[in-house]
Amino acid sequence: MIVQSLIKKRIEKLQSRLFQYFISESPCTYEQFVVNLTDEIKKFSEASFCAIYLLDEWKGRFQIHSKDGVVKESLRSHFSLDDLYTQTKSQSDVQHIIDAKAVGSSLRVTSLHSGQTIFGYLVLKGTSAVQMEEELLRAISSEVTKCIKKVEGFYTSMEEEKKYELLYKVTSHFHSSIDTDGVLKEIIDTLRKTYPDFQYFLLLSNDYTKDNDLPVRELTYDMDLESSASTQAYITGEVQIEDHLVEKCSILYAPLKGKQGIYGVLKVVTPGYLYFPKKDVEFFIFIANTAGKALENAQLYQQSRKLNSDLQLINSTSQKLNSNMRLTEKISYMAYKIQQSFHADEVGFVTYEELSSHHVLEGSTEYFASSESSTLVHYVKESVCHQDAPLFISDLETKPIEHVPQYRSLMAVPMKDHEHISGLAIVLHKEPYYFTFESFKLLQSLVAHSTLAFANSILREELEKAVITDYLTKLHSRVHLDHCVEQHVKDDEKGCLILFDIDNFKNINDTYGHQVGDEVICQVADIIKSVIGGQGLSARWGGEELAVYLPMLPSEKAHDLTEMIREKIAISTSPGVTVSCGIAPWKAEWLRPNRKQIVQQADQALYKAKSSGRNRIVTAHPIKERS
């Protein structure tokens, strides 16, 4: 009882000294506090020296703390958890491990433990230490444990407070901003402030625009690399830790998780081999999840903006295409918008009826107007028709094309009219892997909305052409010719109207039938078109009569062309026929006539040609006065 009373008094004295030391100690680090604590224990126990080994969870070993330099020379600076588990069964075994210079029996070692977990060892040396009662040693150990745990809790709370202040700053920025780079910079800065000795990298997919100030690396997740820790973290969404023997470091990979997916991996590299304590792993997970949510929010925001932009593009183009525009104008407009939106090098619109032929619509870019495009268009056309689906090619060099074009990336979308493929929209770029799948989907929407507008324009222009075109000969109608002559007489200074009449046409019908008669009219019409070309306007006047108007052409030149037509008809038609021709020239310097006067003059000249033997040309006298 007397011994216990003495021990109790000494322990109370120790408690008092430790308390005074704790409240009076100037600010220092946790490690410095423990070192100073060994000095207090040394004085209290009247030992030669005192040391405390504490478990360093990062390094997985017990590290010595002492103010006495001699101690560090006499004892091992550290020993590992493996040493402890494989070599120790008692306190004497621990003593054997730490005794670097065989100090031997003058050492006393006792464990420091919290519950069943040993977190350190108290080491005393000297006669007083050796003679110290076991009960007193245990009591000192208990008080040291309480003090260390109290101080550890204090420093841990300070550290946690600092961590979560930084995290609060990050999350505040995250919730108030859609600036991904800003949030990621804040996260990296937080990590560097919390663990300044580590290196940090953000492993992100290659569609992320890299900021030079951020430690971003491309995330590789090829099938051949499935076993790597970074790939496993990305695929499984779980933290992975590995030791690199070559670099002699430990690496932690934490997935950047959002609510809808995983957007990358946070890579933490330590200077040397380290163990990652559970609470620190949880911190890395929390901060990685914050980064994942920041990336997800930014991605969702960009997607919503992109969808809004796409809808605006589709809406604006649809409105424009449904306005009163010609087909060529619509094609040019669509080619421009596609080039602008997708940064394409070439855009072409192709129509076809059979696989063997195609027609490039006017308004497509220059490449499609050249002969070089024929092979590519034919390949695309066959591919689309074969699979009955749009075509997306990242690199044309990988495809079996006879002459590989200078363009590498391709998107082709069929233009369907009532489920029937009537044409193609083809978009090209010189760089491989240039277009994204999102661009491909947007192109499909644009083409789907534009196809009906194109079809309407084609039908409208075909209808307009039908109105001004003779069904049999495909020449212009008389109404259209009359309108054009009136306009030319108003605007030009001269011109000629020529009327042709097939001689003895009734005999052709009576002999061969009306079908052959129609064929003869078509033959004559084709000859007139081939000779006139773009110099004038040809039309069916009525029955077996045809007409040509030659603007700004003198009567001599008109006569020469008429003679060529007359001669060619005589030798080229089957059954053979001839034509009589009447020419009515006019000049504004003589008199600007009206359309009726010119027609009357040409009609009279034609009558004279027929009445004077047929198969000849008669030129009417110039109109010099009004009738």
Summary of the structure (lengths in Angstrom):
residues: 627
radius of gyration: 48.8
end to end distance: 154.9
largest distance: 163.3
contacts: 1941
relative contact order: 0.05
helix: 52%
strand: 21%
